[in-house]
Amino acid sequence: MKNVFIHYRWFIVLAINAVLFFAAFFMPVLWYAAIILLFTFAALTIIDILLLFGGNRTLEMHRIVPDRWHLAEDNPVRLQLKNRFGYTIKVECIDEVPVQFQIRDFVLYKQLSAGQEDLISYELKPLSRGLYRFEHIIAFVTSPLGLLKRRIVMDEPAEVKVYPTTRYLKNYQLMATSDRNQMAGTKKIRRLGHSLEFEQIKEYVNGDDIRTINWKATARKNNMMVNTFTDVRAQMIYCVIDKGRSMKMPFEGMTLMDHSIKSALTFMNVALHRHDKVGLITFSSAVQDIIPAEASPGQMNKILETLYHQHTDFLDADFERLVTVTRHKLSQRSFLMLYTNFESLTSLERQMPFLRGLAKRHLLCVVFFENTTIKELKDAQPDTTEGIYTRTIVDRFDYEKKQMVKELRRYGIIAVLTTPEKLTVDVVNNYLELKSRQSI
């Protein structure tokens, strides 16, 4: 009986019957009509129970969901239903979606004829990374009489991993592979600390560097032979992602760290197409993850698996420990793209000694964020005294952000001040500009 639920029509008929019995006290002729309706109502209720529960009648349900979802995108979910009742039914379907969505009024409606198999499709948009778990599928089936409902519960647990979106990776691959820098007439300069790798042995011609003479090959060929070298194209690039509380600030339903991860994936994909080696470092109060820079085909999948379950914490990021770890783990000079956030000049000055320590051994680019709320207030024109005070405070914060950029550049640190919505474009453009100047 726990699977029997009463439809609102049952109460309506019962109420009509009660009104007839009440009216029969004043109009006795209605007594017989009330009795007939009562027995008819009882018979229909019994018939409805037999229709819903008799025999092997049931509703088959199955959830179709991919193993992987993308963050901040509409991801499809399908419910496959098959009517085994032998007559037309109406279905109210409740899919127990993951608790992260906090949806408590999720009901899908469908009408199925006898033996019909159909799909119910809907979409969910996750705003946080991690593991999402579906639970039961619950259906309330109504027969053509429509007096009662039968509850059918299917145990269909499913787990879905929500990864940072990779939808926009291909949009930036053309920028990575096109050689538009030469078309722009960019002057190539000598890179500090560049290295060479052997290419081939060839015969000596006038103008070749005599220091590259290969004496063994010369003796074998009885002709002057020299080694030729080419610049190493693969540079070491690391995305360093701050997971401290400063990156917990929300923007459009996602944290700054989520936006940083999305940008870092696109940037690393572009770097791989530019023949660089990419790696990953995540840190907060400690350095949690270090993936050495490589250019192997499976590097992006390794990074993606590491990033999909990362979360911010409520502790301040320890930049001193980051400097210590990178000094021991990164033996070669690398390009570090550091995603972090500073809301005041004081917070930057507190970390400046450690940022300078990183910049001494590596080429450091610090990416931090503009406060979009402050930017909106700055564009507004105040017309009250309170508005003038607010505008003054906003101008001060905006001035401090610009001072942070100047302070970083004063010590030879590349600074990118951007908004979350422009983050990916600004980071990729900055990287391509550095590549065109051969600073990396």
C-alpha positions as CSV (number, residue, x, y, z in Angstrom):
1,M,0.0,0.0,0.0
2,K,3.0,2.3,0.4
3,N,3.1,2.7,-3.4
4,V,-0.6,3.8,-3.7
5,F,-1.1,7.5,-3.9
6,I,-4.5,9.3,-4.3
7,H,-5.1,11.6,-7.3
8,Y,-6.8,14.9,-6.7
9,R,-9.7,13.6,-8.9
10,W,-10.5,11.0,-6.2
11,F,-11.1,13.8,-3.6
12,I,-13.2,15.7,-6.0
13,V,-15.5,12.8,-6.6
14,L,-15.6,12.1,-2.9
15,A,-16.5,15.7,-2.2
16,I,-19.3,15.6,-4.8
17,N,-20.7,12.4,-3.1
18,A,-20.6,14.1,0.3
19,V,-22.5,17.1,-1.0
20,L,-25.2,14.8,-2.5
21,F,-25.6,13.0,0.9
22,F,-25.9,16.4,2.6
23,A,-28.4,17.6,0.1
24,A,-30.4,14.4,0.5
25,F,-31.5,15.5,4.0
26,F,-33.5,18.3,2.3
27,M,-34.3,16.5,-1.0
28,P,-34.7,12.8,-0.3
29,V,-34.8,12.0,-4.0
30,L,-31.0,12.7,-4.1
31,W,-30.4,9.8,-1.6
32,Y,-30.5,7.2,-4.3
33,A,-28.3,9.2,-6.6
34,A,-25.7,9.5,-3.8
35,I,-25.9,5.8,-3.0
36,I,-25.4,4.9,-6.7
37,L,-22.5,7.4,-7.0
38,L,-20.9,6.0,-3.8
39,F,-20.9,2.4,-5.0
40,T,-19.8,3.4,-8.5
41,F,-17.0,5.4,-7.0
42,A,-15.9,2.4,-4.8
43,A,-16.1,0.1,-7.8
44,L,-14.0,2.4,-10.0
45,T,-11.4,2.7,-7.2
46,I,-11.1,-1.1,-7.0
47,I,-10.9,-1.3,-10.8
48,D,-8.2,1.4,-10.8
49,I,-6.2,-0.6,-8.2
50,L,-6.4,-3.7,-10.3
51,L,-5.4,-1.8,-13.5
52,L,-2.3,-0.3,-11.8
53,F,-1.2,-3.3,-9.7
54,G,-2.6,-6.4,-11.4
55,G,-0.5,-8.9,-13.4
56,N,3.0,-8.0,-14.4
57,R,2.2,-4.5,-15.4
58,T,5.1,-2.0,-14.9
59,L,7.0,0.9,-16.3
60,E,10.6,0.3,-17.4
61,M,12.9,3.2,-16.8
62,H,16.6,3.8,-17.5
63,R,18.8,6.9,-17.2
64,I,21.3,7.7,-20.0
65,V,24.0,10.1,-18.9
66,P,27.6,10.6,-20.1
67,D,30.5,9.7,-17.9
68,R,31.9,13.3,-18.2
69,W,30.3,16.7,-18.0
70,H,31.7,20.1,-18.7
71,L,31.6,22.9,-16.2
72,A,29.2,25.9,-16.8
73,E,27.7,24.2,-19.9
74,D,24.3,22.6,-20.5
75,N,24.8,18.9,-20.3
76,P,22.1,16.5,-21.5
77,V,20.4,13.8,-19.5
78,R,17.9,11.3,-21.0
79,L,15.4,9.1,-19.4
80,Q,14.3,6.0,-21.4
81,L,10.7,4.9,-20.6
82,K,8.8,1.9,-21.8
83,N,5.1,1.2,-21.1
84,R,4.4,-2.4,-20.0
85,F,0.8,-1.7,-18.7
86,G,-1.1,-2.6,-21.9
87,Y,-3.0,0.6,-22.0
88,T,-2.3,4.4,-22.3
89,I,-0.8,5.8,-19.1
90,K,0.3,9.2,-17.9
91,V,3.6,9.5,-16.1
92,E,4.9,12.0,-13.6
93,C,8.7,11.3,-13.5
94,I,11.0,12.6,-10.8
95,D,14.7,12.1,-11.3
96,E,16.8,12.5,-8.2
97,V,19.4,14.8,-9.6
98,P,22.7,15.4,-7.7
99,V,22.5,17.4,-4.5
100,Q,24.8,20.1,-5.9
101,F,21.9,21.5,-7.9
102,Q,19.6,21.8,-4.9
103,I,16.5,21.2,-7.1
104,R,13.4,20.1,-5.1
105,D,10.6,20.6,-7.6
106,F,11.9,18.7,-10.5
107,V,9.0,16.8,-12.3
108,L,8.8,15.6,-15.9
109,Y,5.5,14.7,-17.5
110,K,4.9,12.1,-20.3
111,Q,2.0,10.2,-21.8
112,L,2.7,6.7,-23.2
113,S,0.4,4.5,-25.2
114,A,0.5,0.7,-24.8
115,G,3.9,-0.7,-25.5
116,Q,5.4,2.7,-26.4
117,E,9.0,3.4,-25.7
118,D,10.1,7.0,-25.5
119,L,12.7,9.4,-24.2
120,I,12.5,12.3,-21.8
121,S,15.4,14.8,-22.2
122,Y,16.5,17.6,-20.0
123,E,19.7,19.5,-19.4
124,L,21.7,20.4,-16.2
125,K,24.3,23.1,-15.9
126,P,26.9,22.4,-13.2
127,L,28.7,25.4,-11.6
128,S,31.3,23.5,-9.6
129,R,33.8,20.7,-10.5
130,G,33.8,17.3,-8.9
131,L,31.8,14.1,-8.7
132,Y,28.0,14.3,-9.1
133,R,25.8,11.4,-8.1
134,F,22.3,10.6,-9.4
135,E,20.0,8.5,-7.2
136,H,16.6,6.9,-7.9
137,I,14.2,7.5,-10.7
138,I,10.6,7.8,-9.3
139,A,7.5,7.6,-11.5
140,F,3.9,8.1,-10.6
141,V,1.7,6.3,-13.1
142,T,-2.0,7.1,-13.7
143,S,-4.4,4.9,-15.5
144,P,-7.2,6.1,-17.9
145,L,-9.5,6.3,-14.9
146,G,-7.2,8.7,-13.2
147,L,-8.3,8.2,-9.6
148,L,-5.2,6.7,-8.1
149,K,-1.4,6.8,-8.8
150,R,1.1,4.0,-8.6
151,R,4.6,4.8,-7.5
152,I,7.4,3.0,-9.2
153,V,11.0,3.4,-7.9
154,M,14.0,2.3,-10.0
155,D,17.4,2.2,-8.3
156,E,19.5,3.8,-11.0
157,P,22.5,5.3,-9.3
158,A,25.0,7.0,-11.6
159,E,28.1,9.1,-11.1
160,V,29.3,11.8,-13.4
161,K,32.6,13.7,-13.3
162,V,32.4,17.4,-14.0
163,Y,35.5,18.6,-15.7
164,P,36.6,22.1,-16.7
165,T,35.2,22.9,-20.0
166,T,37.3,22.1,-23.1
167,R,34.8,23.6,-25.5
168,Y,36.9,26.6,-26.5
169,L,40.2,24.8,-26.9
170,K,39.9,24.5,-30.7
171,N,39.0,28.1,-31.0
172,Y,42.5,29.1,-29.9
173,Q,44.4,26.4,-31.8
174,L,44.4,28.5,-35.0
175,M,46.1,31.3,-33.0
176,A,48.7,28.8,-31.9
177,T,49.5,27.4,-35.2
178,S,49.3,30.5,-37.4
179,D,52.6,32.3,-38.0
180,R,51.1,35.8,-38.0
181,N,53.9,37.2,-36.0
182,Q,56.3,37.2,-39.0
183,M,53.6,38.9,-41.1
184,A,53.5,41.7,-38.5
185,G,57.2,42.2,-38.9
186,T,58.2,41.4,-35.4
187,K,61.9,41.6,-34.8
188,K,63.5,38.5,-33.4
189,I,65.9,39.0,-30.6
190,R,68.4,36.8,-28.8
191,R,66.9,35.0,-25.9
192,L,68.6,34.9,-22.6
193,G,69.5,31.4,-21.5
194,H,68.5,29.8,-24.8
195,S,69.8,26.3,-25.6
196,L,70.7,24.4,-28.7
197,E,70.1,20.9,-29.9
198,F,72.0,18.9,-32.5
199,E,70.4,18.8,-36.0
200,Q,72.9,17.3,-38.5
201,I,76.5,17.1,-39.8
202,K,77.3,18.8,-43.0
203,E,80.3,20.0,-45.1
204,Y,82.0,23.1,-44.1
205,V,81.3,26.2,-46.1
206,N,82.7,29.8,-45.8
207,G,81.0,31.5,-42.9
208,D,80.4,28.4,-40.7
209,D,81.6,28.7,-37.1
210,I,84.9,26.9,-36.8
211,R,84.1,26.0,-33.2
212,T,81.5,23.5,-34.6
213,I,83.9,21.4,-36.6
214,N,83.4,17.7,-36.0
215,W,87.0,16.3,-36.1
216,K,85.9,12.7,-36.1
217,A,83.6,13.1,-39.1
218,T,86.3,15.2,-40.8
219,A,88.8,12.3,-40.4
220,R,86.3,9.8,-41.8
221,K,85.2,11.8,-44.8
222,N,88.7,13.4,-45.5
223,N,86.8,16.7,-45.8
224,M,86.0,19.4,-43.3
225,M,82.7,18.6,-41.6
226,V,80.8,20.8,-39.1
227,N,77.9,20.2,-36.7
228,T,74.7,22.2,-37.1
229,F,72.4,23.1,-34.3
230,T,69.0,24.5,-34.0
231,D,67.3,26.4,-31.1
232,V,65.3,24.2,-28.8
233,R,61.7,25.0,-29.5
234,A,60.2,23.3,-26.4
235,Q,60.3,25.7,-23.5
236,M,59.2,24.8,-19.9
237,I,55.9,26.4,-19.1
238,Y,54.0,25.9,-15.8
239,C,50.5,27.1,-14.8
240,V,50.6,27.9,-11.1
241,I,47.1,28.1,-9.6
242,D,46.4,29.7,-6.2
243,K,43.8,27.7,-4.3
244,G,43.7,30.1,-1.3
245,R,40.7,32.0,0.0
246,S,41.3,35.0,-2.3
247,M,40.3,32.7,-5.2
248,K,37.0,31.8,-3.6
249,M,35.4,35.1,-4.8
250,P,32.4,34.3,-7.1
251,F,31.7,35.6,-10.6
252,E,28.7,34.4,-12.6
253,G,28.1,31.4,-10.3
254,M,31.7,30.2,-10.4
255,T,34.8,31.0,-8.3
256,L,37.8,32.8,-9.6
257,M,39.7,29.5,-9.4
258,D,37.2,27.9,-11.7
259,H,37.7,30.7,-14.2
260,S,41.5,30.3,-13.7
261,I,41.4,26.6,-14.4
262,K,39.3,27.1,-17.6
263,S,41.9,29.7,-18.8
264,A,44.8,27.5,-17.8
265,L,43.6,24.6,-19.9
266,T,43.1,26.8,-22.9
267,F,46.5,28.4,-22.4
268,M,48.3,25.1,-22.0
269,N,46.6,23.7,-25.1
270,V,47.9,26.7,-27.1
271,A,51.4,26.2,-25.6
272,L,51.5,22.6,-26.7
273,H,50.6,23.6,-30.2
274,R,53.5,26.0,-30.1
275,H,55.8,23.1,-29.3
276,D,56.3,24.0,-25.6
277,K,56.3,21.7,-22.6
278,V,53.5,22.4,-20.1
279,G,53.1,21.5,-16.5
280,L,51.0,22.3,-13.5
281,I,51.4,23.5,-9.9
282,T,48.6,24.0,-7.4
283,F,49.1,25.4,-4.0
284,S,47.4,27.1,-1.0
285,S,48.8,26.7,2.5
286,A,51.0,24.0,0.9
287,V,52.0,22.9,-2.6
288,Q,49.5,20.0,-3.4
289,D,50.1,19.0,-7.0
290,I,53.1,19.2,-9.2
291,I,52.9,17.8,-12.8
292,P,56.3,18.1,-14.5
293,A,56.3,19.9,-17.8
294,E,56.0,17.6,-20.8
295,A,54.9,17.7,-24.4
296,S,53.6,14.1,-24.5
297,P,50.1,13.4,-26.1
298,G,48.6,12.4,-22.8
299,Q,49.8,15.5,-20.9
300,M,46.5,17.4,-21.2
301,N,44.5,14.4,-20.0
302,K,46.8,14.1,-17.0
303,I,46.3,17.7,-16.2
304,L,42.6,17.5,-16.7
305,E,42.2,14.6,-14.3
306,T,44.2,16.6,-11.7
307,L,42.1,19.8,-12.0
308,Y,38.6,18.4,-12.1
309,H,38.3,17.9,-8.3
310,Q,40.3,20.9,-7.1
311,H,38.7,23.1,-4.5
312,T,39.6,26.4,-2.8
313,D,40.0,26.4,1.0
314,F,39.7,29.1,3.6
315,L,43.5,29.5,4.3
316,D,45.8,32.1,2.8
317,A,48.1,30.9,0.1
318,D,51.7,30.3,1.3
319,F,53.9,31.9,-1.4
320,E,57.1,31.3,0.7
321,R,56.5,27.6,0.5
322,L,55.8,27.9,-3.2
323,V,59.2,29.5,-3.7
324,T,60.9,26.8,-1.7
325,V,59.3,24.0,-3.6
326,T,59.9,25.4,-7.0
327,R,63.6,26.0,-6.1
328,H,64.0,22.3,-5.5
329,K,61.6,20.9,-8.1
330,L,62.2,23.2,-11.1
331,S,65.9,22.9,-12.0
332,Q,65.5,24.6,-15.4
333,R,64.5,28.2,-16.0
334,S,60.8,28.1,-16.8
335,F,57.9,30.4,-17.7
336,L,55.4,30.5,-14.7
337,M,51.9,31.7,-15.4
338,L,50.7,32.4,-11.8
339,Y,46.9,32.7,-11.3
340,T,46.1,34.5,-8.1
341,N,44.3,37.6,-6.8
342,F,45.2,40.7,-4.7
343,E,42.5,43.0,-3.5
344,S,44.7,45.6,-1.9
345,L,48.2,47.0,-2.4
346,T,49.1,45.9,1.1
347,S,48.3,42.2,0.3
348,L,50.6,42.4,-2.7
349,E,53.4,44.1,-0.8
350,R,53.2,41.2,1.8
351,Q,53.9,38.7,-1.0
352,M,56.3,40.8,-3.1
353,P,59.5,39.3,-1.6
354,F,58.4,35.8,-2.6
355,L,57.2,36.9,-6.1
356,R,60.6,38.5,-6.6
357,G,62.2,35.3,-5.5
358,L,60.3,33.4,-8.2
359,A,61.2,36.0,-10.8
360,K,64.9,35.7,-10.1
361,R,65.0,32.1,-11.2
362,H,62.1,32.0,-13.7
363,L,60.2,34.3,-16.1
364,L,57.1,35.1,-14.0
365,C,53.7,36.4,-15.2
366,V,51.2,37.2,-12.4
367,V,47.5,37.1,-13.5
368,F,45.1,38.8,-11.1
369,F,41.6,40.1,-11.3
370,E,39.7,43.4,-11.5
371,N,36.7,43.6,-9.2
372,T,33.8,43.8,-11.6
373,T,31.5,45.2,-9.0
374,I,33.9,48.1,-8.4
375,K,34.2,48.6,-12.2
376,E,30.4,48.9,-12.5
377,L,30.2,51.4,-9.6
378,K,33.0,53.4,-11.2
379,D,31.0,53.8,-14.4
380,A,28.0,55.1,-12.5
381,Q,27.4,58.8,-11.9
382,P,26.7,59.6,-8.2
383,D,23.8,61.9,-7.5
384,T,23.7,61.6,-3.7
385,T,26.2,62.2,-0.8
386,E,26.4,58.5,-0.2
387,G,27.0,57.9,-3.9
388,I,29.9,60.4,-3.8
389,Y,31.5,58.6,-0.8
390,T,31.1,55.3,-2.6
391,R,32.6,56.7,-5.8
392,T,35.6,58.0,-3.8
393,I,36.3,54.5,-2.2
394,V,35.8,52.9,-5.6
395,D,38.4,55.2,-7.2
396,R,40.8,54.4,-4.5
397,F,40.5,50.6,-5.1
398,D,40.8,51.2,-8.8
399,Y,44.0,53.3,-8.3
400,E,45.5,50.5,-6.1
401,K,44.9,47.9,-8.8
402,K,46.8,50.0,-11.3
403,Q,49.6,50.6,-8.7
404,M,49.9,46.8,-8.3
405,V,50.6,46.4,-12.0
406,K,53.3,49.1,-11.8
407,E,54.8,47.6,-8.7
408,L,55.1,44.2,-10.3
409,R,56.6,45.5,-13.5
410,R,59.1,47.6,-11.5
411,Y,60.7,44.3,-10.5
412,G,60.6,42.7,-13.9
413,I,57.5,40.7,-13.3
414,I,54.9,40.5,-16.1
415,A,51.5,41.6,-14.8
416,V,48.1,40.8,-16.4
417,L,45.1,42.6,-14.8
418,T,41.9,41.4,-16.3
419,T,38.3,40.4,-15.6
420,P,37.1,36.8,-15.4
421,E,35.2,37.1,-18.7
422,K,38.3,38.3,-20.6
423,L,40.8,36.1,-18.7
424,T,41.5,33.5,-21.4
425,V,41.9,36.0,-24.2
426,D,44.3,38.2,-22.2
427,V,46.4,35.3,-21.1
428,V,46.7,33.7,-24.5
429,N,47.5,37.0,-26.2
430,N,50.1,37.8,-23.6
431,Y,51.7,34.4,-24.1
432,L,51.7,34.8,-27.9
433,E,53.2,38.3,-27.6
434,L,56.1,36.9,-25.5
435,K,56.6,34.1,-28.0
436,S,56.8,36.6,-30.9
437,R,59.4,38.6,-29.0
438,Q,61.2,35.3,-28.2
439,S,61.1,36.2,-24.5
440,I,60.1,32.6,-23.7
